Amino acid sequence: MSAASNMQPPGQDRIRSDAAKWFAKSRSGAMTKADRAALQAWIDEDVAHSEAYLQISGLWDASEHVRADPAVLAMRESALSRYPAAQRQPRPLLIAAWVAGAAAAALLVVNLVISQTAEPAFQVFRTGVGQTASIGLIDGSRLTLDTDTTVRARMSGRKRLIYLDRGRAYFKVAHDKSRPFIVEAAGKSVTATGTAFQVTADAQRFEVLLVEGSVRVKMPTNKTTVTGEQSATTDLTPGTRLSGGPGAWTLTKVDDQDELGWMDGQLVFHDKPLGAIVADMNRYSRRKIVIDNPKVADRLVYGAFMAGDVDQFVRALVDYRAVSIKSQNEGAVVLTAP
């Protein structure tokens, strides 16, 4: 590779510097409404601005879980000790430089997809099997991704748009009436302005759990409304969950603390069919649980289990004589009637 190919475009260093300063200010907790508007205007001004900010933001969040690692802290202190305080870079630039180095050690896979259009760029986040991640967005909102989840985020001056391609995510939305926060998943949309809610989307189910505030869920339908739209809307209240599949929807009151247990690594089930529980447990481990008896899969189970701990889960079922182990290996455990 020639030296010329490594050169940055004119102004790229300045853009990265500005992005680092904006990111540092957003992390400080001192951002005012005017500051957020100025940040959004700067991002919307040029796709290069959006790209630079997303790179810093994404890498920082990707490496969040390694920032407290003793080895990383030791390297940081060693680097800082080489220079007198007066000769050090301003903090925003230190943040940007640190993020670039630490991201290489991060386990969370974060892909930044930059589209060369006038629209703000998409930011794409993915978690692998058994991983969870907490991510801060440009507008001050925060999302927490469950295992094996993919989301795409685009922040613009008109709306905040999230695509949940698969998996489960919890959204803590920064209040902004002028820009609705919209989550698109499985052909449905969930709209909020400032609230906390969870959305689950996979091949078998679509669920929305509202924790606080209010959301409106829009679903396609075969009936045409008076406005000409072929869709139905449902407004949720805190502590309710909308769930279902094609043609069958239920709205129920739930304990949101139990529903959000996965954020602390715990899955809580109340009289849920064992087959459905196994499907949830299998999302957190590459070692799968298989039930070879339909009657066993239909049994209702109540309990709390550590996400991804297959051995503990199976041992509890065996101890309570709900199942017996038919066979097992490194890839799977087959359960049958006791």
Stockholm file with secondary structure:
# STOCKHOLM 1.0

chainA/1-338         MSAASNMQPPGQDRIRSDAAKWFAKSRSGAMTKADRAALQAWIDEDVAHSEAYLQISGLWDASEHVRADPAVLAMRESALSRYPAAQRQPRPLLIAAWVAGAAAAALLVVNLVISQTAEPAFQVFRTGVGQTASIGLIDGSRLTLDTDTTVRARMSGRKRLIYLDRGRAYFKVAHDKSRPFIVEAAGKSVTATGTAFQVTADAQRFEVLLVEGSVRVKMPTNKTTVTGEQSATTDLTPGTRLSGGPGAWTLTKVDDQDELGWMDGQLVFHDKPLGAIVADMNRYSRRKIVIDNPKVADRLVYGAFMAGDVDQFVRALVDYRAVSIKSQNEGAVVLTAP
#=GR chainA/1-338 SS CCTGGGCCCTTHHHHHHHHHHHHHHHHHTCCCHHHHHHHHHHHHHCHHHHHHHHHHHHHHHHTGGGTTCHHHHHHHHHHHHTSCGGGSCCHHHHHHHHHHHHGGGCCSCEEEECCCSSSCCEEEEECCTTCCEEEECTTSCEEEECTTCEEEEEECSSCEEEEEEEEEEEEECCCCTTSCEEEEETTEEEEESSCEEEEEECSSCEEEEEEESCEEEEEECSSCCTTSCCEEEEEECTTEEEEEETTEEEEEECCHHHHTGGGGTEEEEEEEEHHHHHHHHHTTCSSEEEECCHHHHTCEEEEEEETTCHHHHHHHHHHTTSCEEEEECSSEEEEECC
#=GC SS_cons         CCTGGGCCCTTHHHHHHHHHHHHHHHHHTCCCHHHHHHHHHHHHHCHHHHHHHHHHHHHHHHTGGGTTCHHHHHHHHHHHHTSCGGGSCCHHHHHHHHHHHHGGGCCSCEEEECCCSSSCCEEEEECCTTCCEEEECTTSCEEEECTTCEEEEEECSSCEEEEEEEEEEEEECCCCTTSCEEEEETTEEEEESSCEEEEEECSSCEEEEEEESCEEEEEECSSCCTTSCCEEEEEECTTEEEEEETTEEEEEECCHHHHTGGGGTEEEEEEEEHHHHHHHHHTTCSSEEEECCHHHHTCEEEEEEETTCHHHHHHHHHHTTSCEEEEECSSEEEEECC
//
